[in-house]
């Protein structure tokens, strides 16, 4: 949930902002890409360890794991005032 929730703010604010000279994407690539990449790597490593301990097949485990990871973010986005 950590890397997905901060990504919502730039996506939501891109319609409200006035254009300036500092609107480059390089800063987001330098900051957001490594953070998201690190979290995906940690999520995959933890998920692989847990997948071996469950009775679910990989075909069922990974989609359910993804839904379980994204559902709190989806709830927060939908409940946003």
Backbone torsions as a table, in degrees:
resi	resn	phi	psi	omega
1	UNK	NA	-27.8	-175.0
2	UNK	-62.1	-48.5	-176.4
3	UNK	-76.7	-18.5	-175.9
4	UNK	-83.9	-40.6	-178.2
5	UNK	-61.9	-44.0	177.6
6	UNK	-65.2	-24.8	178.3
7	UNK	-72.1	-19.7	179.9
8	UNK	-68.2	-37.2	-175.6
9	UNK	-64.0	-46.7	177.0
10	UNK	-64.9	-34.8	179.5
11	UNK	-67.8	-39.7	-179.3
12	UNK	-75.3	-33.9	-175.4
13	UNK	-85.5	-7.8	-177.7
14	UNK	-68.5	-19.1	178.1
15	UNK	-88.7	-19.2	-176.1
16	UNK	-96.7	-14.2	-171.9
17	UNK	-85.6	153.2	172.1
18	UNK	-92.7	139.7	-178.5
19	UNK	-66.8	138.5	176.1
20	UNK	-133.9	-179.1	179.5
21	UNK	-77.1	-10.3	-177.6
22	UNK	-99.3	25.2	-175.5
23	UNK	-91.6	31.9	179.9
24	UNK	-75.9	159.8	178.6
25	UNK	-96.6	-6.7	-177.0
26	UNK	-62.6	-39.0	179.9
27	UNK	-63.7	-41.3	177.8
28	UNK	-65.6	-36.5	178.5
29	UNK	-68.4	-35.6	-179.3
30	UNK	-73.6	-36.6	-176.1
31	UNK	-94.0	-52.2	-171.3
32	UNK	-74.9	-41.6	-177.0
33	UNK	-59.3	-47.1	177.6
34	UNK	-66.0	-36.5	179.8
35	UNK	-65.6	-47.4	178.9
36	UNK	-64.8	-42.2	178.6
37	UNK	-60.9	-42.6	178.5
38	UNK	-64.4	-43.1	179.8
39	UNK	-67.1	-38.4	176.6
40	UNK	-64.4	-41.4	178.3
41	UNK	-63.3	-44.5	177.5
42	UNK	-65.8	-39.7	178.5
43	UNK	-63.5	-43.3	178.9
44	UNK	-64.7	-42.8	179.8
45	UNK	-63.9	-45.4	178.4
46	UNK	-66.9	-40.0	179.0
47	UNK	-65.0	-37.3	177.8
48	UNK	-64.4	-40.8	178.5
49	UNK	-66.1	-41.0	179.4
50	UNK	-72.9	-33.6	-179.2
51	UNK	-62.7	-34.0	179.1
52	UNK	-69.8	-23.3	-176.2
53	UNK	-94.2	-6.4	-178.3
54	UNK	-98.1	165.5	177.1
55	UNK	-90.6	-3.0	179.2
56	UNK	-75.9	149.4	173.2
57	UNK	-77.2	162.5	179.8
58	UNK	-62.0	-32.0	180.0
59	UNK	-64.0	-31.3	178.1
60	UNK	-93.9	-33.3	-174.0
61	UNK	-66.8	-50.3	-172.6
62	UNK	-66.4	-42.1	174.9
63	UNK	-64.0	-41.0	177.7
64	UNK	-64.7	-37.4	177.7
65	UNK	-65.9	-40.8	177.3
66	UNK	-65.4	-42.2	177.8
67	UNK	-64.3	-41.8	178.5
68	UNK	-64.6	-32.0	178.2
69	UNK	-75.3	-40.0	-175.5
70	UNK	-84.2	-19.5	-174.7
71	UNK	-63.7	-39.6	175.9
72	UNK	-62.8	-38.6	178.5
73	UNK	-65.5	-43.4	178.5
74	UNK	-61.6	-41.2	178.0
75	UNK	-63.5	-41.8	179.2
76	UNK	-66.7	-36.5	178.8
77	UNK	-68.6	-41.8	-178.4
78	UNK	-72.3	-29.3	-179.4
79	UNK	-90.4	3.9	-179.0
80	UNK	-63.1	129.7	-178.7
81	UNK	-68.5	NA	NA
